[in-house]
Amino acid sequence: MKKIVLILVVAAAVAFPAAAGAASFSGIVVAKQVRRHALVVASPTGAVHVVRTHHLATRLGARVTVRAHRLRDGTFSATKVSVRGRARRARIHGVVVRRLRGRVLIAAGHSVLSIRSHQLFSLQDDNPGAQPGDEVDETVTIDNGNLDEDQVEEVGHTQKLELEGAVVSVTSPTNAADGEIVLQVGTSTIHVVVPAGTQLPALAAGDNVELKVTLSGTTFTLAKADEEDDSQGDDDQGDDDGGGGDD
């Protein structure tokens, strides 16, 4: 396993430990990412964790307790996932990536989540809702495998965020011209500018990457790119319909 870090013009190979120690946390499953062999778990505070696991039968809305090792890419490799019941709502703290018609993309905890929104985005809207770069606390309702936006509180703004997805295409920059990485995020594609002079590692279509980017208006510019740790966890799993009620 390796991790390549690019910081704008200067490329540097950095060594990281495979894991940063054991961790234990609980939360609600708000997404499943088959290509990453991962569950996305939102804690009661809204913090979001990507949990690598061989067991993807756990349904959205499941209340889980996770024992895991933190990996070098910031995700977790599960040693045990136990289901303790089900929930109808969850809290997610993240950063708005993009608003689409009837949907909003939220970057949270090394993942990007797609949330159905009643706010129809239009440049003519008087109140278009939270915009790219806005930090939000979202309360979502989990409905038939989807996340529905319930309440949104804007809590700040940032020009730095993380995008996670699969590489669609790469145009390498030159010393004089910018390049571009096109990233597939859910059913959307996001174009990320790669500044002139940046040295990219070998990337191919389909590679899973996490890009740390800066945001100016609606333009994303690469600040750092990480290859993902490919650990899928080595975990035991409790019953999917464990005890406990809905909320």
Legacy VTK file of the C-alpha trace (Angstrom):
# vtk DataFile Version 3.0
C-alpha trace
ASCII
DATASET POLYDATA
POINTS 247 float
0.000 0.000 0.000
1.239 3.480 -0.731
0.149 7.034 -0.419
1.305 9.742 -2.799
0.886 13.348 -1.780
1.034 16.246 -4.201
1.206 19.783 -2.926
0.727 22.059 -5.916
4.038 22.384 -7.771
6.152 20.363 -5.361
5.696 16.565 -5.352
6.909 14.633 -2.316
6.678 10.971 -1.369
5.621 10.732 2.267
5.657 7.601 4.437
2.680 6.970 6.694
1.962 4.156 9.160
-0.601 1.619 7.967
-2.856 2.372 10.916
-2.959 4.933 13.697
-4.390 2.681 16.402
-7.674 1.177 17.481
-10.911 3.148 17.547
-14.459 2.534 18.691
-17.526 4.575 17.780
-21.244 4.313 17.119
-23.552 5.911 14.606
-26.048 5.459 11.809
-25.278 4.038 8.356
-26.033 6.817 5.844
-24.432 5.350 2.712
-22.882 2.215 1.246
-20.019 2.482 -1.239
-19.552 -0.861 -2.945
-16.510 0.166 -4.988
-14.724 1.127 -1.746
-16.093 -1.877 0.213
-17.283 0.631 2.788
-20.131 1.792 4.974
-20.458 5.501 5.703
-21.426 6.051 9.339
-22.661 9.337 10.846
-22.114 9.776 14.580
-24.648 11.508 16.869
-22.568 14.710 16.628
-22.670 14.640 12.812
-19.074 13.506 12.320
-18.878 11.073 9.395
-16.620 8.003 9.168
-15.865 5.722 6.207
-15.671 2.128 7.496
-13.988 -0.465 5.250
-15.680 -3.833 5.656
-16.285 -7.085 3.790
-19.885 -7.070 4.996
-22.077 -4.691 3.011
-25.453 -6.248 3.804
-26.086 -3.689 6.539
-28.915 -1.434 5.469
-29.115 2.348 5.460
-30.517 3.553 8.756
-28.931 0.764 10.791
-27.582 1.855 14.178
-24.123 0.354 14.465
-21.259 0.095 16.896
-17.876 -0.160 15.171
-14.508 -1.395 16.356
-11.816 -0.543 13.838
-8.279 0.545 13.068
-7.757 3.994 11.616
-5.978 3.759 8.265
-3.393 6.140 6.902
-5.916 7.733 4.508
-8.227 8.705 7.388
-10.784 5.924 6.824
-11.285 2.945 9.136
-10.763 -0.801 8.690
-13.426 -2.610 10.730
-12.636 -5.471 13.087
-16.277 -5.699 14.198
-19.551 -4.059 13.155
-22.558 -4.689 15.412
-26.095 -3.596 14.543
-28.075 -2.246 17.510
-31.321 -1.185 15.880
-32.595 1.199 13.237
-33.064 4.950 12.888
-35.140 7.133 10.590
-33.015 10.252 10.963
-29.347 11.127 11.114
-27.191 14.211 11.510
-24.412 15.022 9.042
-21.786 17.743 9.375
-20.061 18.582 6.109
-19.326 21.077 3.347
-21.545 21.760 0.344
-19.788 20.676 -2.853
-22.511 21.421 -5.397
-26.224 22.058 -5.621
-28.141 20.260 -8.337
-31.814 20.327 -9.185
-33.463 18.527 -6.293
-30.170 17.278 -4.827
-27.140 18.549 -2.939
-23.657 16.986 -2.682
-22.045 17.178 0.762
-18.368 16.407 1.472
-18.102 14.754 4.881
-15.501 12.511 6.470
-13.529 11.382 3.384
-16.722 10.828 1.425
-19.237 12.762 -0.689
-22.916 12.152 0.065
-25.868 12.822 -2.216
-28.895 14.217 -0.359
-32.301 14.839 -1.903
-33.360 18.435 -1.379
-36.687 20.226 -1.691
-34.742 23.346 -2.678
-34.757 23.554 -6.488
-31.510 25.248 -7.480
-31.775 28.109 -9.923
-29.619 31.152 -10.558
-32.822 33.183 -10.312
-33.757 31.877 -6.858
-33.980 34.590 -4.201
-32.974 32.048 -1.575
-30.997 29.270 -3.274
-29.913 27.674 0.015
-26.433 26.737 1.157
-23.835 27.181 -1.570
-20.508 25.456 -2.388
-18.055 25.955 0.456
-20.726 26.470 3.107
-20.276 24.336 6.205
-23.601 22.844 7.264
-25.242 20.700 9.890
-27.832 18.618 8.027
-30.601 16.599 9.594
-31.692 13.965 7.085
-34.539 11.491 6.927
-33.590 8.018 5.703
-36.277 6.914 3.260
-36.142 3.765 1.145
-32.385 3.882 0.601
-32.221 7.660 0.126
-31.244 10.610 2.304
-33.847 13.388 2.321
-32.923 16.848 3.531
-34.959 17.744 6.599
-33.274 20.691 8.318
-30.149 22.636 7.348
-28.125 24.970 9.536
-25.288 26.940 7.959
-22.448 27.109 10.478
-19.538 28.560 8.514
-17.735 28.753 5.208
-14.485 27.321 3.906
-12.474 27.479 0.698
-10.833 24.115 1.393
-12.612 20.779 1.088
-12.106 17.152 0.115
-13.592 15.420 -2.922
-13.727 11.627 -3.155
-14.589 9.662 -6.250
-13.433 7.728 -9.294
-11.190 9.232 -11.941
-12.976 9.688 -15.262
-10.107 11.307 -17.155
-6.846 13.165 -16.589
-5.291 15.937 -18.626
-1.761 16.404 -17.351
-0.588 19.975 -16.856
2.526 21.372 -18.493
4.881 23.966 -17.123
2.854 26.628 -18.902
-0.711 25.296 -18.976
-3.146 23.969 -16.386
-4.371 20.387 -16.533
-7.593 18.813 -15.316
-8.879 15.819 -13.386
-12.500 14.847 -14.056
-13.916 13.047 -11.038
-17.060 10.909 -10.894
-18.910 11.673 -7.677
-22.087 9.623 -7.479
-23.954 10.348 -10.704
-22.237 13.720 -11.153
-18.879 14.693 -12.620
-16.704 17.408 -11.132
-13.884 19.108 -13.016
-10.811 19.948 -10.931
-8.132 22.298 -12.255
-4.558 21.009 -11.862
-2.222 24.031 -11.729
0.535 24.350 -14.309
3.774 22.742 -13.156
2.088 20.191 -10.870
3.607 16.712 -11.105
0.867 14.082 -11.036
1.304 10.379 -10.236
0.135 7.812 -12.769
-3.660 7.969 -12.623
-6.018 5.912 -14.747
-9.749 5.984 -15.334
-11.501 4.120 -12.533
-8.876 4.859 -9.853
-10.398 5.872 -6.527
-8.831 9.057 -5.215
-9.374 11.730 -2.635
-8.580 15.245 -3.781
-8.002 18.108 -1.394
-9.090 21.193 -3.295
-9.550 24.920 -2.911
-12.751 26.570 -4.036
-13.081 29.940 -5.745
-16.603 30.683 -6.881
-17.579 27.419 -8.552
-14.023 26.442 -9.584
-12.208 23.610 -7.799
-8.389 23.663 -7.883
-6.192 20.784 -6.754
-4.207 21.350 -3.589
-3.342 17.740 -2.726
-4.218 14.264 -4.009
-4.184 11.018 -2.032
-4.350 7.479 -3.355
-6.789 5.516 -1.266
-5.769 2.768 1.128
-7.247 -0.444 -0.259
-7.831 -2.258 3.035
-11.332 -3.797 3.142
-11.379 -4.622 6.835
-11.215 -7.981 8.599
-14.369 -7.825 10.597
-17.092 -9.783 12.278
-20.639 -8.503 11.986
-23.731 -8.653 14.161
-27.255 -9.251 12.904
-28.628 -6.535 10.611
-31.934 -6.423 12.480
-30.525 -6.133 15.962
-32.505 -4.906 18.900
-33.594 -1.318 19.408
-36.296 0.814 17.914
-36.671 3.467 15.280
-36.487 7.155 16.018
LINES 1 248
247 0 1 2 3 4 5 6 7 8 9 10 11 12 13 14 15 16 17 18 19 20 21 22 23 24 25 26 27 28 29 30 31 32 33 34 35 36 37 38 39 40 41 42 43 44 45 46 47 48 49 50 51 52 53 54 55 56 57 58 59 60 61 62 63 64 65 66 67 68 69 70 71 72 73 74 75 76 77 78 79 80 81 82 83 84 85 86 87 88 89 90 91 92 93 94 95 96 97 98 99 100 101 102 103 104 105 106 107 108 109 110 111 112 113 114 115 116 117 118 119 120 121 122 123 124 125 126 127 128 129 130 131 132 133 134 135 136 137 138 139 140 141 142 143 144 145 146 147 148 149 150 151 152 153 154 155 156 157 158 159 160 161 162 163 164 165 166 167 168 169 170 171 172 173 174 175 176 177 178 179 180 181 182 183 184 185 186 187 188 189 190 191 192 193 194 195 196 197 198 199 200 201 202 203 204 205 206 207 208 209 210 211 212 213 214 215 216 217 218 219 220 221 222 223 224 225 226 227 228 229 230 231 232 233 234 235 236 237 238 239 240 241 242 243 244 245 246
